[in-house]
Amino acid sequence: MTAQDTPTTLAAARAARLFRAVAVAEACSWAGLLIGMLFKYVVVGNEIGVQVFGPIHGAMFVAYLVVSVWAARALRWPTSTLVVALLCSIPPLATLWFERRARRTGRLGAAVA
């Protein structure tokens, strides 16, 4: 451990990495659920896609909310940034937009660049 690797910076880097991973996973689960709904309601009436991706997306949604709050604390985000992150969990694929924006604006720290 170097002088720069304090527990606070290590926790922030860990939070940033986990946030990025969960944001991408949540978006992928959204895409899977949307494809499953397309097949269920438009194409063939088969529910298997919704039955598989529904619970996966539900778990990723909750994980994204929890990790967003943890990352906001570890990375010292302003409340407005946390609110935007949480709101981005609702529209499909918006977590990808927020992750890119947070990385570009330095909200995820230098360790994630």
Residue, then its C-alpha position, 0 to 999 in steps of 0.5 A: m500500500t502506497a501513501q496514495d492508497t488510503p482506505t478511502t481512495l481504495a473504497a472509492a476505486r472499488a465503488a467506481r468499478l462496481f458501479r460501472a459493472v452494475a450499470v452495464a449489467e442493468a442495461c443488458s438485463w433491460a435489453g433482455l427483458l425488452i427482447g423477451m417482451l417483444f417475443k411475448y407480445v408481438v412475435v410468438g406469444n412465448e413467455i420464456g424471455v420474460q420469465v428468464f429476464g424479468p427476475i434478472h432485471g429485477a435483481m439488477f435494478v435493485a443492485y443498481l440502486v444499492v450500488s448507486v447509493w454506495a458509490a455516491r457516498a464513497l465518491r462524494w457525489p452531490t445529492s443532485t448527482l445521486v438523484v440523477a443516477l437513481l432516476c436513470s434506473i427507470p428508463p431503458l438503457a439510461t444507466l449506460w448514459f449516466e455511467r458514461r456521463a459520470r466517467r466523462t465528468g470525473r464523478l467516477g474518479a481518476a482510477v476508473a478512466 
